[in-house]
């Protein structure tokens, strides 16, 4: 029960908070943060899986991307028919 006069904080997720915070940053700073996150993630994966594991993951990702693009093309051709 909410009593009049009491403030109730919104139930925003951390993603909403991050989005609102990052929108005020210049684009170059946002890109720099993205690159730091990507390089850190890549280094973490390399430490766990090694370079060979990373290459396998990259190949699987590219293969999944190609399948996804092929499926979208098929769906678009069915819609146009």
C-alpha positions in Angstrom: 0.0 0.0 0.0 1.3 3.4 -1.0 0.7 6.2 1.5 0.1 9.8 0.2 3.2 11.9 0.4 5.6 9.0 0.3 8.0 8.8 -2.6 8.3 5.5 -4.4 11.3 4.9 -6.6 10.6 3.5 -10.0 11.5 0.0 -10.7 13.9 0.8 -13.6 16.3 -1.8 -14.6 20.0 -1.2 -14.6 19.9 -1.2 -18.4 17.5 1.8 -18.3 19.8 3.6 -15.9 22.9 2.9 -18.0 21.1 4.0 -21.2 20.0 7.3 -19.6 23.5 7.9 -18.2 25.4 7.1 -21.4 23.1 9.2 -23.6 24.6 12.3 -22.2 28.1 11.2 -23.0 29.7 12.3 -26.3 29.7 9.6 -29.0 33.5 9.3 -29.0 33.4 8.5 -25.3 30.7 5.9 -25.8 32.7 4.3 -28.6 35.8 4.3 -26.4 33.9 2.6 -23.6 32.5 0.0 -26.1 36.0 -0.8 -27.3 37.3 -1.2 -23.8 34.5 -3.6 -23.0 35.1 -5.6 -26.3 38.8 -5.8 -25.8 38.4 -6.8 -22.1 35.9 -9.5 -23.1 38.2 -10.7 -25.9 41.1 -10.9 -23.5 39.0 -12.8 -21.0 37.9 -15.3 -23.6 41.4 -15.7 -24.8 42.6 -16.4 -21.3 40.0 -19.1 -20.8 39.9 -20.7 -24.2 43.1 -19.7 -25.9 43.5 -18.4 -29.4 42.3 -21.6 -31.0 39.1 -21.6 -28.9 38.5 -18.0 -30.0 39.0 -18.8 -33.6 36.4 -21.7 -33.3 34.0 -19.3 -31.6 34.5 -16.7 -34.3 33.9 -19.4 -37.0 30.7 -20.6 -35.3 29.5 -17.0 -34.9 30.1 -16.3 -38.6 28.3 -19.5 -39.6 25.3 -18.7 -37.4 25.2 -15.2 -38.9 25.3 -16.6 -42.5 22.4 -19.0 -41.6 20.5 -16.1 -40.1 21.0 -13.9 -43.2 20.0 -16.8 -45.5 16.8 -17.5 -43.5 15.9 -13.8 -43.6 16.3 -13.8 -47.4 14.1 -16.8 -47.6 11.4 -15.2 -45.5 11.6 -12.0 -47.5 11.2 -13.9 -50.7 8.1 -15.7 -49.3 6.6 -12.3 -48.3 7.2 -10.8 -51.8 5.6 -13.8 -53.5 
